[in-house]
Amino acid sequence: MVRYLRLPGSRFPVPVVLLCLACATLSRLTFQEPELRLEAINITGLGITGGTFDLVFDVYNPNDYRIRSTRLEVGVDLEGRHFGDALLERPLDLSPTNHSRVVVPVRFEWAGVGAGARAMLTRQALGYGVTGTVFLDTPLGDRTVTLQGKGNVPLKKLL
């Protein structure tokens, strides 16, 4: 017969008390989606058929616990035209209640550059749209977060 130690002043065995404390802690945890903001687009390479650029994101984790991404899929539109896709499969650790800088490399083809180049010459800015999915590993289980954002990136951030 197995006998469990009891805490002084308690009629419950130690494993039951620890289980209750663990459940109470987990019940206070809630999941809030990370906030994502495009800070810059850095051109990293140009060639005959296209090129590459980095999307530089500021990601804020509002949760009180660390989140780890397992996969990031992003599509980029510039001036209303699809410009490129990115896949990031390396893990990213997002610290609790903190900002992280995330760099996502993107390949593009010259077919979509016309409208973007026209915008750079006339408005000194590039209108962008970002859509995608982030797969996260949290203490509360796996989560999938949909990304959507749009705005303008000033020309000075492209050079």
N, C-alpha and C positions, 0 to 999 in steps of 0.2 A: 504494500500500500504506500502511495506517495503522499508525503506530508509537506505542506507549504508553510513557509514562515509567515507570520502575521505581523503587521505593523503595530507598534505599541499604540493602544487606544483605538484600534480598528478591529472589527470582527471579520474583515475580508483578507484573504491571502495576498501577498505581494504581487503575483502576476495579475490578479484581477484589478488591483489598484493601478498598476502601470498601464494596463490596457485602457482603463477608463480615462486616465490622463492623456494618453496618446489620442484617443478619439476626441476628447475635448479640444485638443490643440488643432487637429485636422479640421474640425467643424468650423473653426474661426477663419481658416484659410479660404480665400475666394480668388478667382482668377479674373484679372482685368487684362484686356488686350494691350500689347505694347503699342506705343505711339511712334509713328514713322514719319520722318520729314526728309525730303531730298535737299541736301545742302549744296551739292555741286555736281557738275558733269566734267570729268577730266579726260580729254582726248589723249590716248596712250599710243595710238599707232594709226597710220594711214597707208593704204596701198592702192593698187590698180582697181581691185574689185570692191573694196570697202575699207573697213578699219575696225578699231576697237576703242572703247572708252570705258571709264569707270564711273559708276553711279556711287556717290558718296552720301550715305544716309546717316542721320542722327536718329538713333532708336532709344526711346525711353521706356524702361521697364517699371511700371507703377506698383508692381507687386512687392511684397515683403520677403520674397524668396527668389533664388536664382532660377532663370529659365534658360534652357538650352535648345537651340534650333537644330533640327536634324536635316532640314532641306529647305531651300528658298528658290521659288520659281517666279521670275519677273518678266513682264512684257513692257516695252517702252514705246510710246508714241511721241513723235515730235511734230508739232504743228498739224495735228490731226491725222498723221499718217504713221502706220506701224513702222518702227525703225529698227527694232532688234529684240532679242530674247536673251535671258540669262538664266543659268542654273547654278546654284551654289550648294554643293553637297558637303562642304566641310562644316563641322559643328561650330556654332557661335555661342559663347556664354554671355548672357545678359545679366549683369549684376543687379541685385535688388535695389529698387528705388534709385536708379542711376541711369545716366546717359552713356551710350556706347556708340562708337563710330564704326559703321559697317560699310565696306567697299565691295561692290558687286561689279565684276567685269562683264561687258556686253560686246558682242560682235555685231557689226552692221554691214549692209551692202549699200552702194551708192544710189540704188534705185529710190530710196526714200529721202535723200538729202536735199532735193530741190526746194521744197517748202521751208525746210529749216534754214537753208542758206539765205533764202529771200527774207525770212524773218530777222536774221542776224544783220542784214544790210539795212533794213528799213526801220526796225524797232529796237535794235541793240539788245534783243532778248529772244529767248527760245521758249515757246509754249510746250510743255511736256504733259504727258499722262502716263501714270504707272499703274499697272494692275498685276496682281500675282497672288501667290499663296505661300505662307510660311507654315512649316510643320514644326511644332514645339513639343518638347518633353518637359513636363512640370511635375512637381510633387503630387499634383492632383490627377495625373494621367496625361496621355497625349492629347494635344489640342491642335486644331487647324484654324489659322487666322487668314482671312482674305484681306489683301492689300488693295487700296484704291487711293489715288491721289492725283492732283493736277495743279498746275501753276505755271509760273515763268521763272526761268533761270537767266540771270543777267549775263551778258556776253563776257564780262570780266571774269566770271567763274569758269568760262570755257577755255580761256587762253592760259 
